[in-house]
């Protein structure tokens, strides 16, 4: 069984309270990951062309 399959089984067996707590944690975790990815892309200049295009369109 893979790690993902194990996690899926664990989630299926959670009580409604545990699932609500996990859902809240995961949304916060996922948001932080997304923010970090965007920040890294911005620092690397990967968003410069998009920003320039938006400025020109404005």
C-alpha angles and dihedrals in degrees: 000000000000123000090252092052090049091051091048090053091048091051092049089055097050122115116242089258093051091046091052090050092047092047091052092048093048094049090052092045093048092048092052091049091050092048091051092049092051091047092051091048091050093049091048091052093244091133098046096096092048091049092048091050091050092049092050091049092051 
